[in-house]
């Protein structure tokens, strides 16, 4: 019998590739999206898809219950992929922007995680299953203009590390996936959040916005980022995390994440500041 995985954020990018890639690999994929119109598109492509919006507790409950019904009560894996960014200088981020992004990127994700754990604990003597949290290279280093997103991913790294250690006496594996530069719609999708929350024209850093961030948001060069890999590279590592007999705590996808992880361990703070100021 095929194993079942629930995936969030499947409308495009990493989640979309993962849903199709895992289905081809023989998994029963429950591919969720925030909007029903995206779910309808995925269903037309042959996937099982239904809405699950991590910013809405009622949607989380309804989506998880739907997942259990579709999986006949057994969920083998959860891939928490859904997240978004709100670019802007940290000094320009109002508290409301942080509350909103944490609701999706951490609080909703955690809600879904603990629901999955409660179900997985019922399998076998000590429970069984795998939960993969999609972090980022920005869960390892802080880079300018990404303060809100970085904050959620640093928090996710810490919460996941604690959960992983607490679950070692069970058969439930908690795993972190760190993609890095991958061509997705996260930059385009962040524009509405930027326009909602960041008053860049009144910022002390207005000149920096005009010469840097606005160009990156609204007129991208079209060139791949340094060390960029396709979404399929993330799916490849996801499959490893799901099938390795003894899964690692972290799976790093791109060279950027490897370098960031190494730099944090061996470089002095001054060297790290210089290195990551260039990003």
Helices and strands as residue ranges (DSSP letters): E 4-7, H 13-24, E 28-33, H 36-44, E 48-51, H 57-70, E 77-80, G 90-92, H 95-102, I 103-108, H 109-120, E 129-134, G 137-139, H 147-166, G 167-169, E 172-178, H 186-197, G 200-202, H 206-208, I 209-213, H 214-218, H 231-243, E 250-252, H 255-266, H 269-277
